[in-house]
Amino acid sequence: MIAMQYSFTLPADYDMTRIDERIKSKGHLLNGFPHLKCKAYLSAKRQDEAYSSQHNLYAPFYIWDDAEGASAFLASQGFEALKDSFGRPDIEIWLPLAHCVTDDVAKSQFATRHIAPIAPQTSLADLRKDMEEAVSTAIKRGATAAFAGFDPHTWRQIYFEMGQHLPVQRDERTQIYRVGYIAQ
């Protein structure tokens, strides 16, 4: 399993309905892509009614069964078309600590992503245990998917969660997104 995300920061006056239309017209094209557990088509808007984001963002999040699927996608015509539209993005990749994708994942309406540094003295075994508990708690609470992982290059951890309701708890390191579509 591996997770990845790229994010495009769009101008403050960007017409975000263009992103919504892109998701509607292209989202289904990744259904059935080999080794894809799920792709969440995510966006965040500066002028959102339910919450506000610092930036307008288009930021898909992928959970792959293995790295082969991610590699095949990045070499695909679909990704080439994305690069033609928005430019080549920097892609963040995380190895899993804990994860769960429920059968209700397609009902997701909101997602949150929290990234934090991993202190040098942190035990990855202890972090894994804590993240397994966090994912389990989130699913029991009604989350439709949760992924906790780490990047061994930058020594950062990620906690990503999707659900049907706008999350209550958040801080300045938590980005909230709307889910436009879930491909599986």
N, C-alpha and C positions, 0 to 999 in steps of 0.2 A: 504494500500500500504506500502511496505517496500523494501528497497534496501540492497544488500549485495555484498561484494567483498572479495575475498582472493587473495593473490599474492604470487607466488613462485619466489624467486630470484635465478637465475640459474648461474652457473659458467661463467666467462668471455669467456672461450673457448667452451662453450656448443654449440652444433650444433642445432641452432634454427629451422632448417628445420624439426627436429623431432617434434617440437611444431606445426608447420604448418601442418604436416602430421596428427598429433593427431586431430587437429581441423577439417581437411577434413574428416577424417574417423569417428569421433564421434560427430561432431557438430549437425548433424540432429537428433541424438537420443533424444534430449530434446524437439524437436518440439511437441507441444500438451501436454506438461507436465502440470498437473492441477495447476491452479492459477499462471502460469508463464506468465507475460506480455512480457518480453523479456530477453534473455541472450546474452550478447555480449562476444564472445570469443576473448580476447584481448592478444596481445603480444607487447613487446618492445625489440628492439635489440640495442646493443652497436654500431654495425657497420651498422646501417640502412642508406641507401642512402639519404633519404629525411630529416632525423633528426637523432640525436643520443640520446640514453638514457644512463643514468649513469650505468644501470645494464641491463642484459638480464632478461626479466620478462615474466611469463605466469600469467595473472591476470583477469580471467573472472569476469564480472559485471552483476548482476541480478537485475531485477525489478520485484517484485512479487505483485500480486493483494492483497495478505494477507499473514500473517505470517505462516498460515497453509501450504501453498505451499512450503515455504522455509524449514520448519520443515520436511515435507515429503521428499524433495530432500536430505536433510542432512542425512536422515535415509535410503536412497535408495542404491541399488547395484552400481549404477553409481558413487555415491560419495565414496563408499567403494573402488571402483577400482581406483579412483583418489588418495585416501589416500595410497593405495598400491604402486602406481607409484611415488608419490612425498612426502608422509608423511602428517600428519594431519596439516592443515593450521590454523592459527589464522584467524577468519572471522570478518570483520568489518560490522556492521549493522547500517543503518541510517533510521530514521523516516522522512517522506516527509515534505517538506515545500512547494514545487511546482514541477510539473512534466508535461511532455508532450511526448508521443511517437507517431510519425506520421505514416501514412501508408507507407511511404518511408524508414522506419527504416532499412529494409533489404538491402538497397543500401549503408549503412554506410561503409566508408573505414577507417576513423580515429576517435579516441575518445580522449578526454582530461579529466583529473581528477585534481581538485584543492581542497586541504584540508587546512583549516585555523582554528585557535582557535577562539572561541566565547568569547569575553570579558565579564566579570561578569556583567557589567552594561547594556549589550545589551538586548533590548526588543525582545523576540521571535516574537511578533506580527509585529514589524517593520522589523525584518529580513525576515519574511515570505513575507511581502509586497514587499521588495526589490528583493527577489528571484523569486516571481511571475512575476515581471517586467523583470528580467534577462532571465527567461525561455521564456517568450513571445517574447522578443527581439531576442533571439537565433532562435526561430522557424521562425519568420518573415525573419531573415537573411539567412535561408536555412538549419538550423540544422535539423536532422532527429529525434533526441530525446534529451531531456534535463531533468535532475533530480537534484533538490536542496534539501538537507536534513541536518539533524543534529544527532549527537550522544549525548544523554543526560548523558551518563556515563563519557565521556571524554570532553564534551562541545567543540566539534569541528564541523565545518560545512563542507559539501562537495558540490561542483558544478561539475556535470558530464555532458558532452555533446558529441554527436556523429554527424558526418556529412560526406559528400562525399569529402571534401577538407581538406588538412592540415591546421590547424589553424595558423593565423599570430601572434596574441597576446599570449604571454606566459611568465611566470616568473619561478624562481627556485622552486616554490611550485607546479608547474603544470607538471603533467606527461602526455606525449603523447603516445598513443598506436595505433597500426594497428588493425583494426577489421578483423578477419579471417572469422567469420560467425555470423549470428544473428539467434538464435533459438526463436521460438514463439509458 
